[in-house]
Amino acid sequence: MKKKILYTATTDIHLLNFHLPYLQWFKTQGYEVHVACNGNRKIPFADKTWSLSIGRSPIDRNNIFAYKKLKKIISNNRYEIIHSHTPMGGVLTRLAARTSRKNGTRVLYTAHGFHFYKGSSLKNWLLFFPIEWLLSNITDGIITINNEDYEAINNFGFRSKDKFKIDGIGINPDRLKFDNSDDKIQLKENLGFNKDDIIILYIAEMIPRKNHWFIFKSISAIVKNNSNVKFIFAGGLAVEGENLKNYSKNNGIDDSVFFLGYQKDIAKYIYIADIGISSSIAEGLPIGIAEIMTTGLPVVISDIRGHNELVVHEKSGFLYNLKDKVSFIKYVNLLVNDIKLRNQIGEIGAKRMSRFHLQNPLKQMIEIYDYYLN
């Protein structure tokens, strides 16, 4: 009988976007791979997919049903390793795996960015810190993807036996490839832009944490003297999209703003872009920015956990304080008007991203798995 492993996350999208290489590795090692998450999409390399009604909020009643189902799944299967991801996926999985852990199953949790962090609200610290600390008592290994989170689990005495830090979840350069038979100018025109347009790209779902309003309230000052600058936003419209569209129309910037929605084929938009940006309030280690930098684009991004692990200010990109709109505008204008600087910073940034390429974190995770399995 094959040995089994279980991967859990709040949503199937999370598994599809970030964890397929890890599931594939388990398959090649001869394990029976199970996954459990909210959603019904087919997960490659999974022998069994369990659909759970996990809600993002801790007070979502669906989490009660998800917990009961997950507990039954775990009790009916002898798993060697249970590896949980995302906050609510991690909470429910570790609670449900308590008995199985006593019987030898190893329970791992990857923190993709704790909700408590330097600069987060007191409410976040009061709610999420105690939960994560208590759950560390029933976790064999906690895996972090940035320095701040790794320091937190050590400095605050998290009780898991093992604590690890890996270099993100892995940039897959193959995802950034596409049939670019057209040159950059031709592709720009094919996508509806002029050859002289300077394209500024933000890849993020339009949710409050991504803080799009900061960008939109800065656009007028940038395009006033640079009418050829175009801001393109790739990501689901979510809760903020329609309001941002209305703001663009009401403030006369709609000719400079393009809403792409969720883009499965993001590579072509990165290819035509000149600058990457982010105004996010909180990140673990943002894959979108890492991908943009991998292709050699300079970035202007908020100075927060995760971002400041990718960028050395004024060398491989620009960092700005979230309350400092003046600096954001200054750095964007600097790059817009200096192609030599764009190329120079983009080249340095691309070299810096090599440590975050998939082969490195994948190797690090394989070593962790081997530690528990052998």
C-alpha positions in Angstrom: 0.0 0.0 0.0 1.3 3.5 -1.0 2.2 5.9 1.8 0.0 9.0 1.8 0.5 12.7 2.2 -2.2 15.5 2.6 -1.9 19.1 1.4 -4.5 21.6 2.7 -5.2 25.2 1.9 -8.2 27.6 2.1 -8.7 27.6 -1.7 -7.9 25.4 -4.7 -6.5 28.5 -6.4 -3.8 28.7 -3.8 -2.7 25.1 -4.5 -2.8 25.6 -8.2 -0.8 28.8 -8.2 1.9 27.9 -5.8 2.2 24.2 -4.9 2.0 22.0 -8.0 5.8 21.4 -8.1 5.7 20.1 -4.5 2.8 17.8 -5.2 4.6 16.5 -8.3 7.7 15.7 -6.2 5.7 13.6 -3.8 4.1 11.7 -6.8 7.6 11.0 -8.2 8.6 9.6 -4.8 5.7 7.1 -5.0 3.4 8.7 -2.5 -0.4 8.8 -2.8 -1.2 12.6 -2.9 -4.4 13.9 -1.3 -5.4 17.6 -1.2 -8.2 19.3 0.7 -9.4 22.9 0.0 -12.4 25.0 -0.9 -13.2 24.7 -4.6 -13.8 22.0 -7.2 -11.0 22.6 -9.7 -8.9 19.7 -10.8 -5.6 19.7 -9.0 -2.8 18.1 -11.1 -0.8 15.3 -9.3 -3.5 14.8 -6.7 -4.9 11.2 -6.4 -7.7 12.4 -4.2 -9.2 15.9 -3.9 -11.5 16.7 -0.9 -13.7 19.7 -1.2 -14.0 21.7 2.1 -16.3 24.7 2.8 -13.4 26.7 4.4 -14.2 30.4 4.9 -11.5 33.1 5.1 -12.9 34.6 8.2 -12.4 32.9 11.6 -16.0 33.4 12.5 -17.5 31.9 9.3 -19.8 29.1 10.4 -18.8 27.0 7.4 -15.5 26.4 9.1 -17.3 24.2 11.7 -18.4 21.9 8.9 -15.0 22.0 7.2 -13.3 21.1 10.5 -15.6 18.1 11.1 -15.1 16.8 7.5 -11.4 17.3 7.7 -11.1 15.5 11.0 -13.0 12.5 9.5 -10.7 12.5 6.4 -7.6 12.5 8.5 -8.9 9.8 10.9 -9.8 7.6 7.9 -6.3 7.9 6.3 -2.9 7.2 7.6 -0.9 10.2 6.4 2.9 10.4 6.8 2.9 14.1 6.4 0.1 16.7 6.6 1.2 20.0 5.2 -1.2 23.0 5.7 -1.1 26.4 4.0 -3.0 29.8 4.4 -4.3 31.0 7.7 -7.7 29.3 8.0 -6.4 26.2 6.2 -3.6 26.0 8.8 -5.9 26.5 11.7 -8.5 23.9 10.8 -5.9 21.4 9.6 -3.8 21.5 12.8 -6.8 21.2 15.0 -8.2 18.3 13.1 -4.8 16.5 13.0 -4.2 16.4 16.8 -5.0 12.7 17.2 -3.3 11.7 14.0 -0.1 13.6 15.1 0.0 11.5 18.3 0.0 8.4 16.2 3.1 9.5 14.2 1.8 11.8 11.5 4.0 14.8 11.0 2.1 18.1 10.8 3.7 21.1 9.0 2.5 24.6 8.5 3.8 27.2 6.0 3.1 30.8 7.0 2.7 32.7 3.8 2.8 36.0 5.8 1.4 36.2 9.4 -1.5 38.6 9.9 0.5 40.1 12.8 3.6 42.0 11.6 5.5 45.2 12.2 3.0 48.0 11.6 -0.2 45.9 11.6 -3.1 46.9 13.8 -3.4 46.1 17.5 -6.6 44.1 16.5 -4.5 41.8 14.3 -2.0 41.2 17.1 -4.7 40.5 19.6 -6.6 38.1 17.3 -4.0 36.3 15.2 -0.9 36.2 17.4 -2.4 34.1 20.2 -4.0 31.7 17.7 -0.7 31.1 15.9 1.2 30.8 19.1 -1.2 28.3 20.6 -1.3 26.2 17.4 2.5 26.0 17.4 2.1 23.6 20.3 0.4 21.1 17.9 2.7 21.7 14.9 5.9 19.7 14.2 7.4 22.3 11.9 6.6 25.9 11.0 8.0 27.1 7.7 8.3 30.8 7.0 9.1 32.5 3.7 10.6 35.8 5.0 13.0 37.0 7.6 10.5 39.0 9.7 8.2 36.0 10.2 11.1 33.7 11.0 12.4 36.1 13.6 8.9 36.3 15.1 8.5 32.6 15.7 11.9 32.5 17.3 11.7 35.7 19.3 8.2 35.0 20.6 8.9 31.5 21.7 6.7 29.5 19.3 6.5 26.0 20.5 6.8 23.9 17.4 9.8 21.5 17.6 11.2 22.8 14.3 11.3 26.2 12.7 12.5 26.8 9.1 12.9 29.6 6.6 12.9 29.0 2.9 13.4 31.4 0.0 9.8 32.0 -0.9 7.6 29.5 -2.7 9.4 29.7 -6.0 9.4 31.7 -9.1 8.8 29.5 -12.1 10.5 31.2 -15.1 8.6 28.9 -17.5 5.4 30.6 -16.4 6.8 33.9 -17.8 7.4 32.4 -21.2 5.1 32.9 -24.1 5.2 32.9 -27.9 6.7 36.3 -28.4 7.0 36.1 -32.1 6.1 39.8 -32.2 8.6 42.3 -30.9 7.7 44.5 -27.9 6.4 47.4 -30.0 4.3 45.1 -32.2 2.8 43.4 -29.2 2.1 46.7 -27.5 0.1 47.8 -30.6 -1.6 44.4 -30.8 -2.8 44.9 -27.2 -4.1 48.4 -27.9 -1.2 50.6 -26.8 0.9 53.1 -28.7 4.6 52.2 -29.4 5.7 55.2 -27.3 3.6 54.4 -24.3 5.3 53.8 -21.0 3.5 50.8 -19.4 3.3 50.6 -15.5 2.0 47.3 -14.3 0.4 46.3 -11.0 -0.5 42.6 -10.6 -2.9 42.2 -7.7 -6.5 41.4 -6.9 -8.4 44.5 -6.1 -8.9 44.0 -2.4 -8.2 46.4 0.5 -4.9 44.8 1.5 -3.5 45.6 -2.0 -4.3 49.3 -1.4 -5.0 50.3 -5.0 -6.5 53.6 -3.8 -3.0 54.8 -3.0 -2.0 54.3 -6.7 -5.1 55.8 -8.2 -4.8 59.0 -6.1 -1.3 59.4 -7.4 -2.0 58.9 -11.1 -3.0 62.4 -11.9 0.3 63.9 -10.7 2.2 61.4 -12.8 0.3 61.6 -16.1 0.0 65.4 -15.9 3.5 65.8 -17.4 3.7 62.3 -19.0 0.6 61.7 -21.1 2.1 58.6 -22.6 2.2 56.8 -19.2 -0.4 54.0 -19.0 -1.2 52.1 -15.8 -2.5 48.6 -16.3 -4.0 46.6 -13.4 -4.0 42.8 -13.7 -6.1 41.0 -11.1 -9.7 40.3 -10.2 -11.9 43.3 -9.6 -13.1 41.8 -6.3 -14.6 44.3 -3.9 -12.8 47.5 -5.0 -12.8 47.2 -8.8 -16.1 49.1 -9.7 -15.3 51.9 -7.2 -11.9 52.3 -8.8 -13.4 52.4 -12.3 -15.9 55.1 -11.2 -13.0 57.1 -9.6 -11.1 57.0 -12.8 -14.0 58.3 -14.8 -14.9 61.0 -12.3 -11.3 62.3 -12.0 -10.4 62.3 -15.7 -7.7 59.5 -15.6 -9.7 56.8 -17.3 -7.6 57.2 -20.6 -4.5 56.4 -18.5 -5.9 53.4 -16.7 -6.6 49.8 -18.0 -8.4 47.1 -16.0 -7.4 43.7 -17.2 -9.1 41.5 -14.6 -7.6 38.2 -13.7 -5.0 37.2 -16.3 -3.9 33.6 -16.6 -1.4 34.6 -19.3 0.3 37.4 -17.4 3.6 36.9 -19.3 2.7 39.1 -22.3 1.8 42.0 -20.1 5.0 41.8 -18.2 6.8 41.6 -21.6 5.3 45.0 -22.7 5.7 46.7 -19.3 8.4 49.1 -18.4 7.9 49.5 -14.6 6.3 47.3 -11.9 4.5 48.8 -8.9 2.8 47.7 -5.7 1.1 49.6 -2.9 0.3 46.5 -0.8 -0.1 46.9 2.9 1.1 43.4 3.8 2.8 40.5 2.0 4.6 37.3 2.7 7.0 37.2 -0.2 5.0 38.5 -3.2 5.3 36.2 -6.2 4.0 38.9 -8.6 6.7 41.4 -7.8 9.3 38.7 -7.9 8.2 37.6 -11.4 8.2 41.2 -12.6 11.8 41.6 -11.3 12.9 38.3 -12.8 12.2 39.6 -16.3 14.4 42.7 -15.7 11.8 45.3 -14.9 12.5 48.0 -12.2 9.9 48.3 -9.5 8.6 50.9 -7.1 7.0 49.2 -4.2 5.8 49.8 -0.6 8.4 49.3 2.1 6.8 46.4 3.9 7.7 42.9 5.0 8.4 40.7 2.0 8.9 43.7 -0.4 12.0 44.8 1.5 13.4 41.3 1.2 13.2 41.5 -2.6 14.5 45.0 -3.1 17.6 46.9 -1.9 16.4 50.5 -2.1 17.9 52.5 -5.0 19.9 49.5 -6.2 17.5 46.8 -7.3 14.3 49.0 -7.1 12.7 51.7 -5.0 10.9 51.4 -1.7 8.6 54.1 -0.3 6.7 54.6 2.9 3.0 53.7 2.6 2.1 57.2 3.8 4.5 59.0 1.4 2.7 59.6 -1.8 5.3 62.2 -2.8 8.1 59.7 -2.8 6.1 57.2 -4.8 5.4 59.8 -7.5 9.0 60.9 -7.5 10.4 57.4 -8.0 7.9 56.6 -10.7 8.7 59.8 -12.6 12.4 59.2 -12.2 12.1 55.8 -14.0 9.6 57.0 -16.6 12.0 59.7 -17.7 15.3 57.7 -17.6 15.4 54.5 -19.7 19.1 54.0 -18.8 18.2 53.9 -15.1 15.3 51.5 -15.8 17.6 49.1 -17.5 20.3 49.4 -14.9 18.0 48.8 -11.9 16.1 46.1 -13.7 19.3 44.2 -14.5 20.4 44.3 -10.8 16.9 43.2 -9.7 16.8 40.2 -12.1 20.2 38.9 -10.8 18.9 39.3 -7.2 15.9 37.1 -8.0 17.9 34.0 -8.9 17.8 32.8 -5.3 14.0 32.8 -5.4 13.8 30.6 -8.5 11.8 27.5 -8.0 14.8 25.1 -7.8 16.0 26.7 -4.6 12.8 26.6 -2.4 11.9 23.3 -3.9 15.3 21.9 -2.8 14.9 23.4 0.6 11.4 21.9 1.0 12.6 18.5 -0.2 15.3 18.6 2.5 12.6 19.3 5.1 10.4 16.5 3.9 13.3 14.1 3.9 14.1 15.1 7.5 10.6 14.0 8.6 10.2 11.0 6.3 13.6 9.3 6.8 
